[in-house]
């Protein structure tokens, strides 16, 4: 998941320390985390948690509790969506 997110333009993911989620900086996207998450869900069908819920409105949180195949599809959708911003 981390390697895939590193390929998304403007994303800066942080390596998790044993957790099942990744925080990813999205400030270069030009959207606050809530708007980013809402649009990503509506337009790309990928759900993420806005970082605002954790005190960081320039981040999103992604969970990797699903299959590798689903993660790859989701990252591909995120990448394509971000490129269209």
C-alpha distances in whole Angstrom, upper triangle without the diagonal:
4,6,5,6,9,10,11,15,16,13,12,10,11,10,11,14,14,13,11,10,9,11,11,15,16,19,20,19,23,22,22,19,22,23,19,18,21,21,17,18,22,21,17,17,14,15,14,16,18,18,22,22,21,23,21,21,19,16,14,12,9,9,8,11,11,11,8,10,10,7,7,11,10,8,11,13,12,12,16,17,16,18,21,22
4,5,5,6,9,10,13,14,11,10,7,8,7,9,12,13,13,12,10,8,10,9,12,14,18,18,18,21,21,21,19,22,23,19,18,22,22,18,20,23,22,19,20,16,17,15,16,18,17,21,21,20,22,19,20,18,15,13,12,10,11,10,14,14,14,12,14,14,10,11,14,12,10,13,15,13,13,17,18,16,18,21,21
4,6,5,7,9,12,14,11,11,9,11,10,12,15,16,16,15,14,11,13,12,14,16,19,18,19,22,23,23,21,24,24,21,21,24,23,20,22,25,23,20,21,18,19,17,20,21,20,24,25,23,25,22,23,20,17,16,15,13,14,13,16,16,16,13,14,15,11,10,14,13,10,12,15,13,12,16,18,16,17,21,21
4,5,5,7,11,13,10,11,10,12,12,14,18,18,17,16,14,12,13,12,14,15,18,17,17,21,21,22,20,22,22,18,18,21,20,17,19,21,20,16,17,15,16,15,18,19,19,23,24,23,25,22,22,19,17,15,15,12,14,12,16,15,14,11,12,12,9,8,10,10,6,8,11,10,9,12,14,13,14,17,18
4,5,5,9,10,7,8,6,10,11,13,16,18,16,15,12,10,10,8,10,11,14,14,14,17,17,18,16,19,19,15,15,19,18,15,17,20,18,15,17,13,15,13,15,16,16,20,21,20,21,18,18,16,13,12,12,10,12,12,16,16,16,13,15,14,10,10,12,10,7,9,11,9,8,12,13,11,13,16,16
4,6,8,9,6,6,6,9,11,14,17,19,18,17,15,12,12,9,11,12,14,13,14,18,19,20,18,21,21,18,18,21,20,18,20,23,21,18,20,17,18,16,18,18,18,21,23,22,23,19,19,16,14,14,14,13,15,15,19,19,19,16,17,17,14,13,15,14,10,12,14,12,10,14,15,13,14,17,17
4,6,9,8,9,10,13,14,17,21,22,21,20,17,15,15,12,13,13,16,14,14,18,19,21,19,22,22,18,19,22,20,17,20,22,20,17,19,17,19,17,20,20,20,23,25,24,25,22,21,18,16,16,17,15,17,17,21,20,20,17,17,17,14,12,14,13,9,10,12,10,8,11,13,11,11,15,16
4,6,6,9,10,13,15,18,21,23,21,20,17,14,14,10,11,10,13,11,11,14,15,17,16,19,18,14,15,18,16,14,17,19,17,14,17,14,16,15,17,17,18,21,23,22,23,20,19,15,14,13,15,14,17,17,20,20,20,17,17,17,14,12,13,12,8,9,10,8,5,8,10,7,8,12,12
4,6,9,11,15,17,20,24,25,24,23,20,16,15,12,11,9,11,8,9,12,14,16,16,19,18,14,16,19,17,15,18,20,18,16,19,17,18,17,19,18,18,21,23,23,23,20,18,15,14,15,17,16,20,20,24,23,24,21,21,20,17,16,17,15,12,12,13,10,7,10,10,7,7,11,10
4,7,10,13,16,19,22,24,23,22,19,15,14,10,8,7,8,5,6,10,12,14,14,17,16,13,15,18,17,15,19,20,19,17,20,18,18,16,18,16,16,18,21,20,20,16,15,12,12,13,15,16,19,20,24,24,25,23,23,22,19,18,19,17,14,15,15,12,10,13,12,8,9,12,11
4,6,10,13,15,19,21,19,19,15,12,10,6,6,5,8,7,8,11,12,14,13,16,16,12,14,17,16,14,17,20,18,17,18,16,16,14,15,14,14,17,19,18,18,15,14,11,9,10,12,12,16,17,21,21,22,20,21,19,16,16,17,15,11,13,14,10,10,13,12,9,11,14,13
4,7,10,13,16,18,17,17,14,10,9,5,5,7,9,9,11,14,15,15,14,17,18,15,16,20,19,17,20,23,22,20,21,18,18,15,16,15,13,16,18,17,17,14,14,11,9,10,12,13,16,17,20,21,22,20,22,21,17,17,19,17,14,16,17,13,13,16,16,13,15,18,17
4,7,9,12,15,14,14,11,7,6,4,6,9,12,12,13,16,16,16,14,17,19,15,16,19,19,17,19,22,22,19,20,17,16,13,14,14,13,16,17,16,17,14,14,12,9,9,9,10,12,13,17,18,19,18,20,18,15,15,17,15,12,15,16,13,13,17,17,15,17,20,19
4,6,9,12,11,12,10,6,6,6,8,12,14,15,17,19,19,18,16,19,21,18,18,22,22,20,22,25,25,23,23,19,18,15,15,15,13,16,17,15,16,13,15,13,10,11,10,11,13,14,17,19,20,19,21,20,17,18,20,18,15,18,20,17,17,21,21,18,21,23,22
4,7,9,9,11,9,7,8,9,12,15,18,19,20,23,22,22,19,22,24,21,20,24,25,22,23,27,27,24,24,20,20,17,17,18,16,19,19,17,19,17,19,17,14,13,12,12,12,12,16,18,19,17,20,20,16,17,20,18,16,19,21,18,18,22,23,21,23,26,25
4,6,6,8,7,6,8,10,13,17,19,21,22,24,23,22,19,22,24,21,20,24,25,22,23,27,27,24,24,20,19,16,16,17,15,18,18,15,18,16,19,17,14,13,11,11,11,11,13,16,18,17,20,19,16,18,21,18,17,20,22,19,20,24,24,22,25,28,27
4,6,9,9,9,11,14,16,20,22,24,25,28,27,25,22,25,27,25,23,27,28,26,26,30,31,28,27,24,22,19,18,20,18,21,20,17,19,18,21,20,17,17,14,14,13,13,15,18,20,19,23,22,19,21,24,22,20,24,25,23,24,28,28,26,29,31,31
4,7,9,10,13,16,19,22,25,27,27,30,28,27,24,26,28,26,24,27,29,26,26,30,31,28,27,23,21,19,19,21,19,22,21,18,21,20,23,22,19,18,15,14,12,12,13,16,18,17,21,20,18,20,23,21,20,24,25,24,25,28,28,27,30,33,32
4,6,8,10,14,17,20,23,25,25,27,26,24,21,22,25,23,21,24,26,23,23,27,28,25,24,20,18,16,15,17,16,19,17,15,18,18,20,20,16,15,11,11,9,9,10,14,16,16,20,19,16,19,21,19,19,22,23,21,23,26,26,25,28,30,30
4,7,10,13,17,19,22,24,24,27,25,23,20,21,24,21,19,22,24,21,20,24,25,22,21,17,15,13,13,16,16,19,17,16,19,19,20,20,16,14,10,9,6,6,7,10,12,13,16,15,13,16,18,16,16,19,20,19,21,24,24,23,26,28,28
4,7,10,13,16,19,21,20,23,21,20,16,18,20,18,15,19,20,18,18,21,22,20,18,15,13,10,10,13,12,16,14,13,16,15,17,16,12,10,7,5,4,6,8,11,14,14,16,15,12,15,17,14,14,17,18,16,18,21,21,20,23,25,24
4,6,10,12,16,17,17,20,19,18,14,17,19,16,15,18,19,17,17,21,21,19,19,15,13,10,10,12,11,15,14,13,15,13,15,14,10,8,6,5,6,8,11,13,15,15,17,16,12,14,16,14,12,16,17,14,16,19,19,18,20,23,22
4,7,10,12,15,15,17,16,14,11,14,16,14,13,17,18,16,17,21,21,19,19,15,14,10,9,10,8,12,12,10,12,10,11,10,6,6,5,7,9,11,14,16,19,18,20,18,15,17,18,15,14,17,18,14,16,19,18,17,20,22,20
4,6,9,11,11,14,13,13,10,14,15,12,12,16,16,14,16,19,19,17,18,15,14,10,10,10,9,12,14,12,13,10,11,8,5,5,6,8,11,13,16,18,20,18,20,18,15,16,17,14,12,15,16,12,13,17,16,13,16,19,17
4,6,8,9,11,11,11,9,13,14,11,13,16,16,15,17,20,20,19,20,17,16,13,12,11,9,12,14,13,13,9,9,6,4,7,9,11,15,17,20,21,23,22,23,22,18,19,20,17,15,17,17,14,14,17,16,13,16,18,16
4,5,6,8,8,8,8,11,11,9,11,14,13,12,15,18,17,16,18,15,15,12,12,10,10,12,15,14,14,10,9,6,5,7,10,12,16,18,21,22,24,23,23,21,18,19,19,16,14,16,15,12,12,15,13,10,13,15,12
4,5,6,7,8,9,12,12,10,13,16,15,15,18,20,19,19,21,18,18,15,15,12,11,12,16,15,14,10,9,5,7,10,13,16,19,22,25,26,28,26,27,25,22,23,23,20,18,19,19,15,15,17,15,12,14,16,13
4,5,8,10,11,15,14,11,14,17,16,15,19,20,19,19,21,19,19,17,17,15,14,16,19,19,18,14,12,9,10,12,16,17,21,23,26,27,28,27,27,25,22,22,22,20,17,18,18,14,14,15,14,10,12,13,11
4,6,8,10,12,11,8,12,14,12,12,15,17,15,15,18,16,17,15,16,13,14,15,18,19,18,15,12,9,10,11,15,16,20,22,25,25,27,25,25,23,21,21,20,18,16,16,15,12,12,13,11,7,10,11,7
4,7,9,12,10,9,13,14,13,13,17,18,17,17,20,18,19,17,17,14,14,15,18,19,18,14,11,9,11,13,17,19,22,25,28,28,30,29,29,27,24,24,24,21,19,20,18,15,15,16,14,11,13,13,9
4,6,8,6,6,9,11,10,11,14,15,15,16,18,16,16,14,14,11,12,12,15,16,15,13,9,8,10,11,15,17,20,23,26,26,28,28,28,25,23,24,23,19,18,20,18,14,15,16,13,11,14,13,10
4,6,6,6,9,10,11,12,14,16,16,17,18,17,15,13,12,8,9,8,12,13,12,10,6,6,8,9,13,16,19,22,25,26,28,28,28,25,23,24,24,20,19,21,19,16,17,19,16,14,17,17,13
4,6,5,6,9,10,10,12,14,15,15,16,14,12,9,8,5,6,6,9,11,11,8,5,6,6,6,9,12,16,19,21,22,25,25,25,22,20,22,21,17,17,19,17,14,16,18,15,13,17,17,14
4,5,5,6,9,10,11,12,14,15,15,13,11,9,8,5,8,7,9,12,12,11,8,9,10,9,11,13,16,20,22,22,25,26,26,23,21,23,22,18,18,20,18,15,18,19,16,15,19,18,15
4,5,5,6,8,10,11,12,13,14,13,12,11,11,8,11,10,13,15,15,13,10,11,11,11,14,15,19,22,24,24,26,27,26,23,22,23,22,18,18,20,17,14,17,17,14,13,16,15,12
4,6,5,6,9,10,10,11,12,11,10,9,10,8,10,11,13,15,15,13,10,10,10,8,11,13,16,19,21,21,24,23,23,20,18,20,18,15,15,16,14,11,13,14,11,10,13,13,10
4,6,5,6,9,10,10,10,8,7,6,7,6,9,11,12,14,15,13,11,11,10,8,10,10,13,16,18,18,21,21,21,18,16,18,17,13,14,16,13,11,14,15,12,12,15,15,13
4,6,5,6,8,10,10,9,8,9,9,9,12,13,14,16,18,16,13,14,14,11,13,14,16,19,21,20,23,23,23,20,19,20,18,15,16,17,14,13,16,16,13,13,17,16,14
4,5,5,6,8,9,9,10,10,12,11,15,15,17,19,20,18,15,15,15,13,15,15,18,20,22,21,23,24,23,19,19,19,17,14,15,16,12,11,14,13,9,10,14,12,10
4,6,5,5,6,6,7,8,11,11,14,16,17,19,20,18,15,15,14,11,13,12,15,17,19,18,20,20,19,16,15,16,14,10,11,12,9,7,11,11,7,9,12,11,11
4,6,6,4,5,5,8,10,11,15,16,17,19,21,19,17,17,16,13,13,12,14,16,18,17,19,19,18,15,15,16,14,11,13,14,10,10,13,13,10,12,15,15,14
4,6,6,8,9,11,14,14,18,19,19,22,23,22,19,19,18,16,17,16,18,20,21,20,22,22,21,18,18,19,16,13,15,16,12,12,15,14,11,13,16,14,14
4,6,8,10,13,15,16,19,20,22,24,25,23,20,20,19,16,18,17,19,21,22,21,22,22,20,17,17,17,14,12,14,13,9,10,12,11,8,11,13,11,11
4,6,9,11,15,16,19,21,21,23,25,23,20,20,18,15,16,15,16,17,19,17,18,18,16,13,14,14,11,9,10,10,6,7,10,8,6,10,12,11,12
4,7,10,13,15,18,20,20,22,25,23,21,21,19,15,16,14,15,16,17,15,16,17,15,12,13,14,11,8,11,11,8,9,12,12,10,13,15,15,15
4,7,10,12,15,18,18,19,22,20,18,18,15,12,12,10,11,12,14,13,14,15,14,10,10,12,9,6,9,10,7,7,11,12,10,12,15,15,15
4,7,10,13,15,14,16,19,17,16,16,14,10,10,8,9,12,13,12,15,16,16,12,11,14,12,9,11,13,11,10,14,15,13,14,17,18,17
4,6,9,12,11,13,15,14,13,13,10,6,6,5,8,11,12,13,16,16,17,14,12,15,14,10,11,14,12,10,14,16,14,14,17,18,17
4,6,8,8,9,12,11,11,12,9,6,5,7,9,12,14,15,18,19,20,17,15,18,18,14,15,18,16,14,17,19,17,16,20,21,19
4,5,6,8,10,8,7,9,7,5,6,9,12,16,17,19,22,22,23,20,18,20,20,16,16,19,17,14,17,19,17,16,19,20,18
4,5,5,6,5,5,7,5,5,6,10,13,16,18,20,23,23,25,22,19,22,22,18,18,21,20,16,19,21,19,17,21,22,19
4,5,5,5,4,8,7,8,10,13,16,20,21,23,26,27,28,25,23,25,25,21,21,24,22,19,21,24,21,19,23,23,21
4,6,7,8,11,10,9,10,13,15,18,20,22,25,26,28,24,22,25,25,22,22,25,23,20,23,25,23,22,25,26,23
4,6,8,10,9,9,9,13,14,18,19,22,25,26,28,25,23,25,26,22,22,25,24,21,23,26,24,22,26,27,24
4,6,9,9,11,12,15,18,21,23,25,29,29,31,28,25,28,28,25,24,27,26,23,25,27,25,23,26,27,24
4,5,6,8,10,14,17,20,22,24,27,27,29,26,23,25,26,22,21,24,23,20,21,24,22,20,23,24,21
4,6,8,11,14,17,21,23,25,28,27,29,26,23,25,25,21,21,23,22,18,20,22,19,17,21,21,18
4,7,11,14,17,20,23,24,27,26,27,25,22,23,24,20,19,21,20,16,17,20,17,15,18,19,16
4,7,10,13,16,19,21,23,23,24,22,19,20,21,17,16,19,18,14,16,19,17,14,18,19,17
4,7,10,13,16,17,20,20,21,18,15,17,18,14,13,16,15,12,14,17,15,13,17,18,16
4,7,10,12,14,17,17,19,16,14,16,17,13,13,16,16,13,15,18,17,16,19,21,19
4,7,9,11,13,13,15,13,10,13,14,10,10,14,13,11,14,17,16,15,19,20,19
4,6,8,11,12,14,11,9,13,14,11,12,15,15,14,16,19,18,18,22,23,23
4,5,8,8,11,9,7,10,12,10,11,14,15,14,17,19,19,20,22,24,24
4,7,9,12,10,9,13,14,12,14,17,17,17,20,22,22,23,25,27,27
4,7,8,6,7,10,11,10,12,15,15,16,18,20,21,22,24,26,26
4,5,5,6,9,10,11,12,14,15,16,18,20,21,22,24,26,27
4,5,5,6,9,10,10,12,14,15,16,18,20,21,22,25,26
4,5,5,6,9,10,11,12,14,15,17,18,20,21,23,25
4,5,5,6,9,10,11,12,14,15,16,18,20,21,23
4,5,5,6,8,10,10,12,14,15,16,18,20,21
4,5,5,6,9,10,10,12,14,15,17,19,20
4,6,5,6,9,10,11,12,14,16,17,19
4,5,5,6,9,10,10,12,14,16,17
4,5,5,6,9,10,10,12,14,15
4,5,5,6,9,10,11,13,15
4,5,5,6,9,10,11,13
4,6,5,6,9,10,11
4,5,5,6,9,10
4,6,5,7,9
4,5,5,7
4,5,5
4,6
4
